[in-house]
């Protein structure tokens, strides 16, 4: 039996991860609050340590234990380190992980990045991709537990006081997630957009021009995206549908073919796939589609759980 610890078990992602592990494995799972005192010797002895905490906490904890146990980090701190794998298991799963002696740390990507790269992967492999334009419509749960409580309180009491979000979110939306990068006033991007731009190419091992526009919307759970892809080679519409359908057999993607049945946050929440619909050929080499994904599961807890599960499966096969 494996022994795992979730640091940050009381947060939104930590709670989802605990449910996944308890409902799908016989692993022994323990939880530590993000503010609790850490016994590093205890963590070093575990098979997996999941960090569901913010950047400062991950930056402190991970280096003290990642030479002794496998750490799967949900923060953004280590994602762009060249020697740290940034993993979506259906796309770029690590190999020979048990042979790694130092920095046994895997970074879990940004929730919107995971949602984007899964349907991009088969397109890239077959047709190549020049550039991607994506507008995201991101739920309040993506901003954390306090932001979600603030949203619910605004709705319940019909007020617009904001403390944990930069603007009121009830009956509102705003086109910035994180803070702005001011180094290019002609094309200023916010931190969430920069994550999508950089992480997409690291995961796909590509050099795609990615143009994100991120928006916080008054939705409790599940992010949505409108995606436009300019391919290097032209494609036939039916071939794209078949390509997506074939790729969906790996488990990360669900294709909705009937335009009368559209994935939306309310009917996609609590699922583990990226759901795509309204797939359209807009012009030569130009594809558009709609995407919805549960940010707490597919975009965070489930991806982290799947990484650990794959490592266990790979090790079991090697032993056989």
C-alpha positions in Angstrom: 0.0 0.0 0.0 1.3 3.5 -0.9 1.5 6.2 1.7 0.8 9.7 0.4 0.3 13.2 2.0 -1.7 16.1 0.7 -0.3 19.4 2.0 -3.1 21.9 1.7 -5.9 19.3 2.2 -8.4 21.9 3.3 -8.3 23.9 0.1 -10.6 23.4 -2.9 -8.1 21.4 -4.8 -6.8 19.5 -1.8 -10.3 18.3 -0.9 -11.0 17.1 -4.5 -7.6 15.3 -4.5 -8.4 13.5 -1.3 -11.8 12.3 -2.7 -10.1 11.0 -5.8 -7.5 9.0 -3.9 -10.0 7.6 -1.4 -12.6 6.7 -4.0 -10.2 5.2 -6.6 -7.3 3.6 -4.7 -6.3 1.7 -1.6 -3.5 4.2 -0.9 -3.2 5.5 2.7 -3.7 9.3 2.5 -2.9 11.8 5.2 -3.6 15.5 5.2 -1.8 18.6 6.4 -3.2 22.1 6.4 -1.2 24.8 4.5 -0.5 26.6 7.8 0.3 23.5 9.8 3.8 22.8 11.1 5.7 20.5 8.8 7.7 17.5 9.9 10.0 17.1 6.9 11.2 13.7 8.0 7.7 12.4 7.8 7.2 13.8 4.3 10.5 12.3 3.1 9.3 8.8 4.0 6.1 9.0 1.9 5.7 7.6 -1.6 4.1 10.8 -2.9 3.7 14.3 -1.5 1.1 16.5 -3.2 1.5 20.2 -2.7 -1.9 22.0 -3.0 -0.6 25.3 -1.7 0.5 28.7 -3.0 3.9 29.5 -4.5 5.6 30.6 -1.3 4.7 27.5 0.6 5.8 25.2 -2.3 9.0 27.1 -2.7 9.8 26.4 1.0 8.7 22.8 1.2 9.6 21.2 -2.1 13.4 21.6 -2.0 13.6 20.1 1.5 12.0 16.8 0.4 12.2 16.3 -3.4 15.5 14.3 -3.2 13.7 11.7 -1.0 10.2 11.3 -2.4 8.2 12.2 -5.4 6.6 15.6 -5.1 3.7 16.7 -7.3 3.2 20.5 -7.0 0.0 22.3 -7.9 1.5 25.8 -7.5 3.0 27.7 -10.4 6.4 28.3 -8.8 8.4 25.5 -10.5 6.5 25.1 -13.8 9.0 26.9 -16.0 12.2 25.6 -14.4 14.0 23.8 -17.3 14.8 20.7 -15.2 11.3 20.3 -13.7 8.8 18.2 -15.8 5.5 20.0 -16.5 3.2 17.1 -17.1 -0.2 16.4 -18.7 -0.2 12.5 -18.6 -2.0 12.0 -21.9 0.6 14.1 -23.7 4.0 14.1 -22.2 4.2 11.6 -19.3 7.6 11.2 -17.8 9.5 7.9 -18.3 11.9 6.1 -16.1 10.9 8.3 -13.1 12.1 5.8 -10.6 15.6 6.2 -11.9 15.6 9.9 -11.1 17.7 10.5 -7.9 17.5 14.2 -7.4 14.7 16.8 -7.8 12.0 14.3 -7.9 9.5 17.0 -8.5 6.7 17.2 -11.1 4.9 20.4 -11.7 1.1 20.4 -12.4 0.3 22.9 -15.1 -2.1 25.8 -15.0 -5.8 24.7 -15.2 -6.4 26.7 -18.4 -3.2 25.4 -20.0 -4.3 21.8 -19.4 -7.7 22.5 -20.9 -6.0 24.0 -24.0 -3.2 21.6 -24.7 -5.3 18.4 -24.6 -7.3 19.2 -27.8 -4.3 21.0 -29.4 -2.1 17.9 -29.2 -3.7 15.8 -32.0 -3.9 18.9 -34.2 -0.3 19.7 -33.7 0.8 16.1 -34.4 -1.1 15.8 -37.7 -1.4 19.4 -39.2 1.1 21.5 -37.2 0.0 24.8 -35.6 1.1 28.3 -36.4 -0.8 30.2 -33.8 -3.6 29.9 -31.3 -6.1 32.5 -30.1 -7.9 31.6 -26.9 -10.4 33.6 -24.8 -11.0 32.0 -21.4 -14.0 32.4 -19.2 -12.7 31.2 -15.8 -14.8 30.3 -12.8 -14.4 31.9 -9.4 -13.2 28.6 -7.8 -10.0 29.1 -9.8 -9.2 32.0 -7.5 -9.4 29.9 -4.4 -11.7 29.2 -1.4 -11.9 32.8 -0.1 -12.8 34.2 -3.5 -15.5 31.6 -3.9 -17.0 32.4 -0.5 -16.9 36.1 -1.4 -18.8 35.4 -4.6 -21.5 33.4 -2.9 -21.8 36.1 -0.2 -22.2 38.8 -2.9 -25.0 36.8 -4.5 -26.8 35.9 -1.3 -26.7 39.4 0.2 -26.9 41.3 -3.1 -23.8 43.5 -2.4 -20.6 44.2 -4.3 -17.9 44.5 -1.6 -14.7 42.8 -2.8 -11.7 41.8 -0.7 -10.3 38.7 -2.3 -10.9 39.5 -5.9 -9.8 42.8 -7.7 -13.4 43.7 -8.6 -16.8 42.5 -7.7 -17.7 39.3 -9.5 -21.5 38.9 -8.7 -23.4 39.8 -11.9 -20.1 41.0 -13.3 -17.0 39.8 -15.2 -13.5 41.3 -15.6 -10.8 40.7 -18.2 -7.7 40.3 -16.0 -6.6 37.3 -13.9 -3.6 37.9 -11.7 -1.6 41.1 -12.2 -0.4 42.8 -15.4 3.0 42.7 -17.0 3.8 46.3 -17.9 6.9 45.6 -20.0 5.1 45.9 -23.3 2.3 48.4 -23.3 1.3 47.6 -26.9 0.5 44.0 -25.9 0.1 44.0 -22.1 -0.6 40.6 -20.7 -1.6 39.4 -17.2 0.0 36.7 -15.2 -2.6 34.1 -16.2 -2.1 34.8 -19.8 1.7 34.6 -19.5 1.3 31.1 -17.9 -0.8 29.9 -20.8 1.6 31.2 -23.3 4.7 29.7 -21.8 3.4 26.5 -20.4 1.6 25.5 -23.6 4.9 25.4 -25.5 6.8 23.6 -22.8 4.2 20.8 -22.6 3.8 20.4 -26.3 7.6 20.9 -27.0 6.6 23.5 -29.6 7.0 27.1 -30.7 3.4 28.1 -31.2 2.3 31.7 -31.1 -0.3 31.7 -28.3 -2.6 34.7 -27.8 -4.7 34.4 -24.7 -7.3 36.7 -23.3 -8.4 35.6 -19.8 -11.7 36.6 -18.2 -13.1 35.9 -14.7 -16.8 35.2 -14.9 -19.5 34.7 -12.2 -19.5 30.9 -12.4 -18.8 28.7 -9.4 -16.9 25.9 -11.1 -15.5 24.8 -14.6 -13.7 27.0 -17.0 -14.7 27.7 -20.6 -12.7 28.6 -23.7 -13.3 29.8 -27.2 -10.3 28.6 -29.2 -9.1 29.5 -32.7 -6.3 27.5 -34.2 -4.3 28.4 -37.4 -2.8 25.2 -38.7 0.3 24.8 -40.9 -1.4 22.4 -43.2 -5.0 22.6 -44.4 -7.6 20.0 -43.2 -10.9 18.6 -44.0 -13.7 19.1 -41.5 -14.6 15.4 -41.3 -11.0 14.5 -40.8 -10.7 16.9 -37.8 -13.8 15.3 -36.2 -12.3 11.9 -36.7 -8.9 13.1 -35.3 -10.6 14.4 -32.1 -12.7 11.2 -31.8 -9.7 9.0 -32.1 -7.7 11.0 -29.6 -10.6 10.9 -27.1 -10.0 7.2 -26.7 -7.0 8.1 -24.5 -9.4 9.4 -21.9 -8.6 13.1 -21.7 -11.0 14.5 -24.3 -14.7 14.2 -24.8 -16.2 15.4 -28.1 -19.8 16.6 -28.3 -20.9 16.1 -31.9 -24.5 17.3 -31.6 -24.7 21.1 -31.6 -28.0 20.8 -29.8 -26.1 19.5 -26.8 -23.5 22.0 -25.7 -21.0 21.5 -22.8 -21.5 24.2 -20.2 -20.1 24.7 -16.7 -23.2 23.3 -15.0 -23.2 20.0 -17.0 -19.4 19.5 -17.1 -18.6 20.1 -13.4 -17.4 17.1 -11.6 -16.0 15.4 -14.7 -12.4 14.5 -15.6 -12.3 15.3 -19.3 -11.9 18.3 -21.5 -15.2 18.7 -23.3 -15.2 20.3 -26.8 -18.0 21.2 -29.1 -19.1 23.6 -31.9 -16.1 22.4 -33.9 -15.9 24.6 -37.0 -13.7 25.0 -40.1 -13.7 28.8 -40.4 -11.3 29.2 -43.4 -8.4 27.4 -45.0 -6.0 26.4 -42.1 -8.4 27.9 -39.5 -10.3 25.9 -36.9 -12.5 27.0 -34.1 -14.1 25.2 -31.2 -15.6 25.6 -27.8 -14.1 23.9 -24.7 -15.3 23.4 -21.1 -13.4 21.7 -18.3 -13.7 21.3 -14.5 -10.8 23.5 -13.3 -10.7 21.8 -9.9 -10.5 18.3 -11.3 -9.1 18.1 -14.9 -7.3 21.4 -14.3 -5.8 20.5 -11.0 -6.6 17.5 -8.7 -7.3 14.9 -11.3 -4.2 15.8 -13.4 -2.1 15.5 -10.2 -3.7 12.2 -9.3 -3.3 10.8 -12.8 0.4 11.7 -12.8 0.9 9.6 -9.6 -1.3 6.8 -10.9 0.7 6.6 -14.1 4.0 6.5 -12.2 2.7 3.6 -10.1 1.5 1.8 -13.2 4.8 2.3 -15.1 6.7 0.9 -12.1 4.4 -2.1 -11.8 5.0 -3.0 -15.5 8.7 -2.6 -15.1 8.7 -5.1 -12.1 6.8 -7.6 -14.2 
